[in-house]
Amino acid sequence: MNVFEKALARIAELVGGTRAVTLVGADGIPVATWGSAEGLSIETVAAENGALVHAARAAGKASGAGEIREISTVTDRGITV
């Protein structure tokens, strides 16, 4: 287990009910993953959230609102932060 996977396992340990934790690069590509989100594609979620982060950064810059600090999505089957 590499240092990223150890950190993700620790996060999962601290957050009750966690099914999967993924570290995603700015390009939307997963760097490391702990666990499994049954029936969900981690790669697809990562890529789509990468696009969301990119759009939010552009909106923050264009509007003068500043840097994005956090983005989360809540669906019927899970939460991404």
N, C-alpha and C positions, 0 to 999 in steps of 0.2 A: 504494500500500500504506500503510495507516494505522499508527499506532504499535503498536497491539495485534497486527496481522498481522505486523509486523516482529519483535516479541518472540516470537510463536509460531513464526515461521520460524527464529529463532535457537535456540529450544528444540529444534525438530526437527533442526536441524543438529548439536546437541550430543548428542542421544540416538539412537544407531544403530538403524536398523530402524523408525523412526517413520513411520507412514502418515498420521496426522492429529493435529492438536493443536487443541483448542477451549478458548476462555475462556468460562466459563459464569457467568451472574449468579446471585445467591442465589435467584432465582425459577425457575431451571432453563432459562432461555432463553439460547441461545448469543449471545455478544456479538461474537465474531470466531472465524474458523476458518482454519487453514492445512492444506492437503492434502485428501485424500479417503480415506475408509474404505470401500473398495469393498464393496458389498452390505450396508452398515450405514447406518442412519439416524442421523446425528449428532444431529438434533433429538430423536429418541426416546431415545437414550443419555443426552443431556443432561437431559431431563425426568425420566427414571427415576432418574438419579443425584442430581438435585435433591431428589427425594422421599426418597432414601436419606439424604442429608445432613440434611434436615429431621428425619427420624426419629431419626438418631444424635444430633443436637443436643438433641432432646427427652429422649432416654434419658440423655444425659450430665447434663442439668440435673436431671431427676427423681431420678437416683441419687446426685447429688452428686459425680460423677466428674470434673466440670469440662468445659472447652471441648474440642470436637473439634479435633484438630490435622491429621489426615490420614485419608482414607478411600480405599481402593483396592479394585478388583474385578478378578479374573482369570478370564477365560473361555477357551473353546477358540480364540477368534479374536482376542483382544486383552486389553489391560490398560488400566484407567482409574484415574487418580490424581486 
